[in-house]
Amino acid sequence: DYTQKAKDHLLYSVTLLRDQQFAYARTNIASAQYYLRSVQEDLSGLRAIAAVPVLGRQVRAFTYTIATIDRLSIAMDRGAQFANKLVTTIVGNKPLHFSEITPEQKRLFLAQLFEASPVLQGIKSDVDLAMLSLARVPDRFLLPPLASAVEPLKMQLPRAQHSLQIALPLLDALPLVSGYPKAQRYLFLFQNNDELRPTGGFIGTYGILDLRDGEIQSLFTDNIYRLDRLADREKRLRVVPPAPIKTHLNLKYWFLRDVNWSPDFPTTAKQALAFYQKESKDPLPIDGVLAITPTVVVRLLELLGPITVGDVQFTSKNLVDTLQFYVEKGYVEVGLPDIERKEIIGKLTKEIVHRLSTLPLTQIPDLLDIFEGAMRERHVLIYETNPALQTLVTNQGWDGRVRDATNDFLMVVDANLGALKTDSVMDRSITYTVTPDPRRLKATLAVTYHNRGLFSWKTTRYRTYTRVYVPRGAELLRSEGFITEDKKREAKKAELSEDLGKTVFGGYLIIEQRETKTVTLEYLLPPTMAPSSYTLYAQKQAGTEAHT
């Protein structure tokens, strides 16, 4: 009976925590702990039968179950105490959203969060200890009442542990990234992954974001062509582009819109900062680079609901097509000049920021899930010039870095070169096999492309310069599928290069509408790789969805 009461109080505490009733939650947790202590006292009298095979199994299972619930109650109490202090310091005991918090309160909120790492790590340690106790509870042959108590723990506790693993790094980074204790100024890159480029997509819009103490001091966005054309006209930047851009886009100089040629985002971000400062002549320092794809905006609209800008309504279902049509065709109908066609992106961005500021705190976990998923899938990339903050970003895998690998490595990188938004209708599948060879391990890679599109304002034949990153020292045996250029389309062997500590095989290809083509590479892996110790690290290109 006491066990059931403890369980009921903890479950109700979860509801209270979700409703931001932190003080009441702590009261219920204290009641649960009182009942748990009573149960633990009763258990001490059962030690004598713990050695009996059948009964002992139930006693041990019950003991570890109670230990799990006890440790979980400690974690919940610490979490409720911390949240109560955090929230009541700001606005008292009422539920809130960010727009209700004054700038001074936001600064205080971030200051407390900035110093909270030991407390948060303590909560995580309590949950980890609860998991260790739960792992010692047998999965089978438990009495029905005990099994019914254990089952929800085995379902919910791993989720709680996973949520903490996600939330803690985000909470650690939040004050620093949002301008506490030092203001932050970011170069913002909007990468359209319907026009895929190595770090996520073509950069059609850029911006400057100023943050201080969690407040957006300013947010400026603009059509990147306005900046690039000004820099070209005034000869502010004269850099020769990478050979594929020069050849297949027929460009003499390299500008910010094409800066993301390296699939390694720290490399691209440093280049982007250098290009931006030369093109814009902006005298103020920039603290980092943020890049996102439309995939993130789609997920935000799923949370926020429809947003109307002027006469255009954006939803999670129509965002990409509606926005792309407006900036490619629709702007003409409303009488905008070409150079102003992307101003709607800035207006949409500001409205999203406003809606996020009025988001109830009860939905903050949903928002954290969106950004954690987007960073994990490389739809959000972060680069910080502050080495300490960049280390935090790197440790969590949010930096879009091309990873080091102790054994085999594979990364396929596409760069859409003049194929409009055709990536929206492209299917890719990757097949990779490794077999023993008399000399050393032989790898065979097949990348198959299928173009589902037709000729339109949005889609055309797919033109891509594809690079395959493999371990340094790999030896190419055979390549098929690459061609010279658009008109002649003669077969061409893969080009070899070195980049980011890897050997790179690259080449150009075209996939016509409703056509399927395959690029095949055969190569020997470095002699240091042996079948007995073989492992593979395959890295997904930023901005792409999962390939098969």
Secondary structure, DSSP 4 states (H G I P E B T S, - for coil): -HHHHHHHHHHHHHHHHHTT-HHHHHHHHHHHHHHHHHHHHHHHTTGGGTTSHHHHHHHHHHHHHHHHHHHHHHHHHHHHHHHHHHHHHHHTTS--BGGGS-HHHHHHHHHHHHT-HHHHHHHHHHHHHHHHHHHTS-SSS--HHHHHHHHHHHHHHHHHHHHHHHHHHHHHHHHHHTTSSS-EEEEEEEEETTS--TTSSEEEEEEEEEEETTEEEEEEEEEHHHHHHHHHHTT----PPPHHHHHHS--SS--GGG-TTSSSHHHHHHHHHHHHHHHH---S---EEEEE-HHHHHHHHHHH--EEETTEEE-TTTHHHHHHHIIIIIHHHTT--GGGTTHHHHHHHHHHHHHHHT-BGGGHHHHHHHHHHHHHTTSEEEEESSHHHHHHHHHTT-S-PPPP-SSEEEEEEEEE-S-TTGGGGEEEEEEEEEE--SSS-EEEEEEEEEE---SSSS--SEEEEEEEEEETT-EEEEEES-BS-TTT--B-PPEEEEETTEEEEEEEEEE-TT-EEEEEEEEEPPTT--GGG--EEE-PPTT-----
